[in-house]
């Protein structure tokens, strides 16, 4: 379910009330923990948190370097955390911490799916967002590209 909205406010306005409230609550956690150097925008039909091209233009697709995203999909909502795949230790640590909360671990390729905000360990989401500076994320991205 991709949105055609061009602003975050437009995106939120087109959501049903229950989903809007959940997305807004997760968005507040993301914004409160987002390190300097990332910006919030609309990209890929969802709310995106990315490194702007002005700061880092050398991406494989010539789009801003995506760090996280937030979306309302057809059957669920999702927060996308690209940084949890920066290394095996990071992925395993995230999974271990998530499972320790007792909440249902419903994770796909960088997305954490949820049906209501109570399904998410918001403190873990916040810590995960806060964990990687923009400089470190760029370094991780460059290391991954050079390894290919």
Short mmCIF file of the C-alpha atoms (twelve columns), coordinates in Angstrom:
data_MODEL
# 
_entry.id   MODEL 
# 
loop_
_atom_site.group_PDB 
_atom_site.id 
_atom_site.type_symbol 
_atom_site.label_atom_id 
_atom_site.label_alt_id 
_atom_site.label_comp_id 
_atom_site.label_asym_id 
_atom_site.label_seq_id 
_atom_site.Cartn_x 
_atom_site.Cartn_y 
_atom_site.Cartn_z 
_atom_site.pdbx_PDB_model_num 
ATOM 1   C CA . UNK A 1   0.000  0.000   0.000  1 
ATOM 2   C CA . UNK A 2   2.059  2.924   -1.210 1 
ATOM 3   C CA . UNK A 3   0.842  6.423   -0.601 1 
ATOM 4   C CA . UNK A 4   1.004  9.222   -3.144 1 
ATOM 5   C CA . UNK A 5   1.306  11.792  -0.333 1 
ATOM 6   C CA . UNK A 6   4.150  14.249  -0.734 1 
ATOM 7   C CA . UNK A 7   4.282  15.394  2.894  1 
ATOM 8   C CA . UNK A 8   4.153  13.594  6.215  1 
ATOM 9   C CA . UNK A 9   1.059  15.594  7.198  1 
ATOM 10  C CA . UNK A 10  -0.740 14.468  4.026  1 
ATOM 11  C CA . UNK A 11  0.265  10.879  4.684  1 
ATOM 12  C CA . UNK A 12  -1.040 10.973  8.247  1 
ATOM 13  C CA . UNK A 13  -4.283 12.675  7.187  1 
ATOM 14  C CA . UNK A 14  -5.140 9.879   4.757  1 
ATOM 15  C CA . UNK A 15  -4.841 7.145   7.420  1 
ATOM 16  C CA . UNK A 16  -7.815 5.779   9.367  1 
ATOM 17  C CA . UNK A 17  -7.916 7.250   12.896 1 
ATOM 18  C CA . UNK A 18  -6.699 4.109   14.706 1 
ATOM 19  C CA . UNK A 19  -3.725 3.690   12.383 1 
ATOM 20  C CA . UNK A 20  -2.958 7.409   12.431 1 
ATOM 21  C CA . UNK A 21  -2.729 7.341   16.227 1 
ATOM 22  C CA . UNK A 22  -0.408 4.312   16.176 1 
ATOM 23  C CA . UNK A 23  1.833  5.716   13.425 1 
ATOM 24  C CA . UNK A 24  2.004  9.084   15.197 1 
ATOM 25  C CA . UNK A 25  3.057  7.416   18.465 1 
ATOM 26  C CA . UNK A 26  5.839  5.433   16.776 1 
ATOM 27  C CA . UNK A 27  6.845  8.546   14.822 1 
ATOM 28  C CA . UNK A 28  7.253  10.482  18.082 1 
ATOM 29  C CA . UNK A 29  9.619  7.785   19.376 1 
ATOM 30  C CA . UNK A 30  11.627 7.880   16.153 1 
ATOM 31  C CA . UNK A 31  11.890 11.675  16.103 1 
ATOM 32  C CA . UNK A 32  12.838 11.812  19.795 1 
ATOM 33  C CA . UNK A 33  15.716 9.381   19.180 1 
ATOM 34  C CA . UNK A 34  16.810 10.264  15.632 1 
ATOM 35  C CA . UNK A 35  20.494 11.257  15.603 1 
ATOM 36  C CA . UNK A 36  21.614 14.460  13.944 1 
ATOM 37  C CA . UNK A 37  22.284 14.150  10.216 1 
ATOM 38  C CA . UNK A 38  19.090 12.303  9.290  1 
ATOM 39  C CA . UNK A 39  15.963 13.971  7.962  1 
ATOM 40  C CA . UNK A 40  12.302 12.992  7.874  1 
ATOM 41  C CA . UNK A 41  10.632 13.021  4.461  1 
ATOM 42  C CA . UNK A 42  8.246  11.111  2.263  1 
ATOM 43  C CA . UNK A 43  9.949  8.542   0.056  1 
ATOM 44  C CA . UNK A 44  8.912  5.176   -1.335 1 
ATOM 45  C CA . UNK A 45  5.286  5.939   -0.364 1 
ATOM 46  C CA . UNK A 46  6.062  6.030   3.356  1 
ATOM 47  C CA . UNK A 47  7.538  8.256   6.044  1 
ATOM 48  C CA . UNK A 48  11.289 7.940   5.600  1 
ATOM 49  C CA . UNK A 49  14.255 8.827   7.763  1 
ATOM 50  C CA . UNK A 50  17.302 9.254   5.579  1 
ATOM 51  C CA . UNK A 51  20.599 10.932  4.949  1 
ATOM 52  C CA . UNK A 52  19.913 13.657  2.388  1 
ATOM 53  C CA . UNK A 53  21.671 13.612  -0.965 1 
ATOM 54  C CA . UNK A 54  23.253 16.971  -0.119 1 
ATOM 55  C CA . UNK A 55  25.200 15.207  2.623  1 
ATOM 56  C CA . UNK A 56  25.827 11.886  0.891  1 
ATOM 57  C CA . UNK A 57  25.100 11.778  -2.867 1 
ATOM 58  C CA . UNK A 58  27.038 8.576   -3.675 1 
ATOM 59  C CA . UNK A 59  24.189 6.057   -3.402 1 
ATOM 60  C CA . UNK A 60  23.668 3.165   -5.794 1 
ATOM 61  C CA . UNK A 61  20.179 4.388   -6.800 1 
ATOM 62  C CA . UNK A 62  20.783 8.160   -6.595 1 
ATOM 63  C CA . UNK A 63  18.156 8.394   -3.822 1 
ATOM 64  C CA . UNK A 64  18.789 9.527   -0.234 1 
ATOM 65  C CA . UNK A 65  20.383 6.851   1.928  1 
ATOM 66  C CA . UNK A 66  17.496 5.277   3.840  1 
ATOM 67  C CA . UNK A 67  17.966 4.603   7.537  1 
ATOM 68  C CA . UNK A 68  14.432 3.906   8.771  1 
ATOM 69  C CA . UNK A 69  10.840 4.227   7.613  1 
ATOM 70  C CA . UNK A 70  7.324  4.018   8.937  1 
ATOM 71  C CA . UNK A 71  4.317  2.819   6.983  1 
ATOM 72  C CA . UNK A 72  0.741  1.669   7.100  1 
ATOM 73  C CA . UNK A 73  0.460  -1.388  4.860  1 
ATOM 74  C CA . UNK A 74  -2.656 -3.293  3.794  1 
ATOM 75  C CA . UNK A 75  -2.710 -5.839  6.637  1 
ATOM 76  C CA . UNK A 76  -0.331 -4.298  9.173  1 
ATOM 77  C CA . UNK A 77  1.820  -1.317  10.014 1 
ATOM 78  C CA . UNK A 78  5.601  -1.487  9.872  1 
ATOM 79  C CA . UNK A 79  8.687  0.278   11.068 1 
ATOM 80  C CA . UNK A 80  11.682 -0.366  8.824  1 
ATOM 81  C CA . UNK A 81  15.077 -0.454  10.547 1 
ATOM 82  C CA . UNK A 82  17.794 -0.879  7.953  1 
ATOM 83  C CA . UNK A 83  20.551 -0.539  10.546 1 
ATOM 84  C CA . UNK A 84  19.694 -3.836  12.245 1 
ATOM 85  C CA . UNK A 85  21.252 -5.590  9.254  1 
ATOM 86  C CA . UNK A 86  24.599 -3.802  9.489  1 
ATOM 87  C CA . UNK A 87  26.179 -6.917  11.005 1 
ATOM 88  C CA . UNK A 88  25.346 -10.354 12.379 1 
ATOM 89  C CA . UNK A 89  25.856 -9.177  15.944 1 
ATOM 90  C CA . UNK A 90  23.465 -6.272  15.445 1 
ATOM 91  C CA . UNK A 91  20.758 -8.492  13.967 1 
ATOM 92  C CA . UNK A 92  21.105 -11.135 16.689 1 
ATOM 93  C CA . UNK A 93  21.178 -8.550  19.463 1 
ATOM 94  C CA . UNK A 94  18.021 -6.848  18.168 1 
ATOM 95  C CA . UNK A 95  16.200 -10.176 17.935 1 
ATOM 96  C CA . UNK A 96  17.326 -11.239 21.408 1 
ATOM 97  C CA . UNK A 97  16.255 -7.940  22.988 1 
ATOM 98  C CA . UNK A 98  12.953 -7.974  21.114 1 
ATOM 99  C CA . UNK A 99  12.097 -11.530 22.136 1 
ATOM 100 C CA . UNK A 100 13.011 -10.748 25.766 1 
ATOM 101 C CA . UNK A 101 10.140 -8.225  25.842 1 
ATOM 102 C CA . UNK A 102 7.634  -11.052 25.383 1 
ATOM 103 C CA . UNK A 103 6.039  -9.275  22.439 1 
ATOM 104 C CA . UNK A 104 5.389  -11.166 19.202 1 
ATOM 105 C CA . UNK A 105 8.524  -11.080 17.048 1 
ATOM 106 C CA . UNK A 106 7.175  -10.379 13.556 1 
ATOM 107 C CA . UNK A 107 10.171 -9.213  11.558 1 
ATOM 108 C CA . UNK A 108 10.843 -9.410  7.839  1 
ATOM 109 C CA . UNK A 109 13.633 -7.973  5.710  1 
ATOM 110 C CA . UNK A 110 14.326 -4.863  7.829  1 
ATOM 111 C CA . UNK A 111 10.654 -4.415  8.743  1 
ATOM 112 C CA . UNK A 112 9.072  -4.897  12.122 1 
ATOM 113 C CA . UNK A 113 5.376  -5.561  11.551 1 
ATOM 114 C CA . UNK A 114 2.702  -4.623  14.071 1 
ATOM 115 C CA . UNK A 115 -1.093 -4.393  14.177 1 
ATOM 116 C CA . UNK A 116 -1.319 -2.020  17.151 1 
ATOM 117 C CA . UNK A 117 1.263  0.115   18.877 1 
ATOM 118 C CA . UNK A 118 1.069  -2.036  22.016 1 
ATOM 119 C CA . UNK A 119 2.640  -4.851  19.952 1 
ATOM 120 C CA . UNK A 120 5.914  -2.909  19.665 1 
ATOM 121 C CA . UNK A 121 8.677  -2.572  22.249 1 
ATOM 122 C CA . UNK A 122 8.892  1.195   21.745 1 
ATOM 123 C CA . UNK A 123 11.906 1.579   24.025 1 
ATOM 124 C CA . UNK A 124 13.856 -0.903  21.868 1 
ATOM 125 C CA . UNK A 125 12.739 0.877   18.699 1 
ATOM 126 C CA . UNK A 126 13.965 4.161   20.186 1 
ATOM 127 C CA . UNK A 127 17.313 2.705   21.253 1 
ATOM 128 C CA . UNK A 128 17.772 1.133   17.817 1 
ATOM 129 C CA . UNK A 129 17.070 4.451   16.086 1 
ATOM 130 C CA . UNK A 130 19.467 6.277   18.422 1 
ATOM 131 C CA . UNK A 131 22.246 3.692   18.108 1 
ATOM 132 C CA . UNK A 132 23.776 4.658   14.766 1 
ATOM 133 C CA . UNK A 133 25.074 8.117   13.939 1 
ATOM 134 C CA . UNK A 134 24.777 9.332   10.374 1 
ATOM 135 C CA . UNK A 135 28.569 9.124   9.994  1 
ATOM 136 C CA . UNK A 136 28.614 5.511   11.218 1 
ATOM 137 C CA . UNK A 137 25.704 4.583   8.940  1 
ATOM 138 C CA . UNK A 138 27.532 6.027   5.928  1 
ATOM 139 C CA . UNK A 139 30.661 4.074   6.908  1 
ATOM 140 C CA . UNK A 140 28.622 0.860   7.275  1 
ATOM 141 C CA . UNK A 141 26.995 1.482   3.880  1 
ATOM 142 C CA . UNK A 142 30.349 2.069   2.193  1 
ATOM 143 C CA . UNK A 143 31.838 -1.040  3.786  1 
ATOM 144 C CA . UNK A 144 28.905 -3.147  2.575  1 
ATOM 145 C CA . UNK A 145 29.216 -1.750  -0.953 1 
ATOM 146 C CA . UNK A 146 32.963 -2.351  -1.123 1 
ATOM 147 C CA . UNK A 147 32.490 -5.942  0.122  1 
ATOM 148 C CA . UNK A 148 30.428 -6.686  -2.971 1 
# 
